[in-house]
Amino acid sequence: QVQLVESGGGMVQPGGSLRLSCAVSGITFSFYDMGWYRQAPGNQRELAAVIGGFGTTNYAGSVKGRFTISRDYAKNTVYLQMNSLKPEDTAVYYCKAEHRTSGAFYWGQGTQVTVSS
């Protein structure tokens, strides 16, 4: 079955860094655009970053210049490198796989990121 398993979340001080990973199985990884979304308490889930099949990327304005999304086809894994973290980055971060032509999509279970002093 399809599995998206996130890891790498945790608690970090403002200005710190974390790297999230999302290991994907059960789908043809190269057919899917991969995204990282986040949801803070009381807020809607929002896009943080997305990466397409040819490595094209797009970022939310609030994370541009601080976050970097990448994918490893050998490991069927997508990463989110988060630098210069701010308290407002605190959220549950979710990995999403979306098929480039059919639109079928899958979510991971989420990983908590807390930025606090």
Secondary structure, DSSP 8 states (H G I E B T S, - for coil): --EEEEE--EEE-TT--EEEEEEEESS-GGGEEEEEEEE-TTS--EEEEEE-TTS-EEE-TTTTTTEEEEEETTTTEEEEEE-S--GGG-EEEEEEEEETTT--EEE---EEEEE--
